[in-house]
Amino acid sequence: MVRMFQKKIENFRCGHCHQDVRGNGYTNHCPQCLYSRHVDIYPGDRLAICGGLMEPISLQAHGKKQILVHRCLVCGHEKKNKVDAEDDFEMLLALAKKNDKHC
């Protein structure tokens, strides 16, 4: 099993909002609704057998970068992903506000 990042340029249809997403090799979630899919054990390996939708559950600051935290709706696995410039700002803002209410 390869434990390092593997760049995969793949387009996909979001399993949550059905948006067609153009991948750039680093794309790992829908920029419209921020949902992801549980497909990797290590980034890009496509070895996870679960395949469940991963809900965006929080937004965290990591230095100057913003990090999305996803939780798989099937198995509960959590994964952190970088926020992308293409991500819907209103969705990110709503997630940040949701975090504030839980603190």
C-alpha positions in Angstrom: 0.0 0.0 0.0 1.4 3.4 -1.0 1.2 5.9 1.8 2.0 9.0 0.0 -0.2 11.4 -2.0 -1.1 10.2 -5.5 -2.3 12.9 -7.8 -5.5 11.7 -9.7 -7.1 13.9 -12.2 -10.7 12.8 -12.2 -14.0 14.5 -12.9 -17.0 13.3 -10.8 -20.7 13.9 -10.1 -21.3 14.9 -6.5 -23.3 12.2 -4.7 -25.0 14.8 -2.5 -26.0 17.7 -4.8 -25.3 16.0 -8.2 -23.1 18.9 -9.4 -20.7 17.9 -12.1 -17.2 18.7 -10.8 -14.0 19.0 -12.8 -11.1 17.5 -11.0 -7.6 19.0 -11.1 -5.7 16.2 -9.4 -6.2 17.7 -5.9 -10.0 18.0 -6.0 -11.5 15.9 -3.2 -14.9 17.5 -2.5 -17.7 19.3 -4.3 -17.1 23.0 -4.3 -20.8 23.7 -4.3 -22.0 21.7 -1.3 -18.6 20.7 0.2 -19.5 17.0 0.5 -16.9 14.4 -0.4 -16.9 10.6 -0.8 -15.0 8.0 1.3 -12.8 6.5 -1.5 -9.2 6.8 -0.2 -7.2 5.3 2.6 -4.3 7.6 1.7 -4.9 10.6 -0.7 -5.4 9.4 -4.2 -5.1 5.6 -3.6 -8.8 4.8 -4.2 -8.5 1.8 -1.8 -11.3 2.6 0.7 -14.1 0.1 0.2 -16.7 2.1 2.1 -17.7 4.6 -0.6 -20.0 6.5 1.7 -20.8 10.2 1.4 -18.7 12.4 3.7 -20.5 15.3 5.3 -18.7 18.5 6.0 -18.9 18.8 9.7 -16.5 21.7 10.6 -14.2 24.3 9.4 -10.9 24.7 11.2 -8.0 27.3 10.9 -4.6 25.8 10.4 -2.2 28.7 10.3 -3.4 30.9 7.4 -5.2 27.9 5.7 -8.7 26.8 6.3 -9.4 23.0 6.7 -12.7 21.2 6.1 -13.4 18.2 8.3 -15.6 15.5 6.7 -17.3 12.6 8.5 -18.4 9.5 6.6 -22.2 9.0 6.9 -21.7 5.2 6.5 -18.7 4.3 8.8 -18.0 7.5 10.7 -14.4 7.9 9.4 -13.2 11.5 9.7 -10.8 13.2 7.3 -9.4 16.7 6.9 -9.2 18.4 3.5 -7.9 21.8 2.5 -10.4 24.5 1.5 -10.1 25.3 -2.2 -10.4 28.7 -3.8 -13.4 27.3 -5.9 -15.4 26.4 -2.7 -18.7 28.1 -2.3 -18.0 31.0 0.2 -21.6 31.0 1.5 -21.4 27.3 2.3 -18.1 27.8 4.1 -19.5 30.7 6.0 -22.6 28.6 7.0 -20.3 25.8 8.2 -18.2 28.3 10.3 -21.4 29.7 11.9 -22.6 26.2 12.7 -19.2 25.6 14.4 -19.7 28.8 16.5 -23.1 27.6 17.8 -21.6 24.4 19.0 -18.8 26.1 21.0 
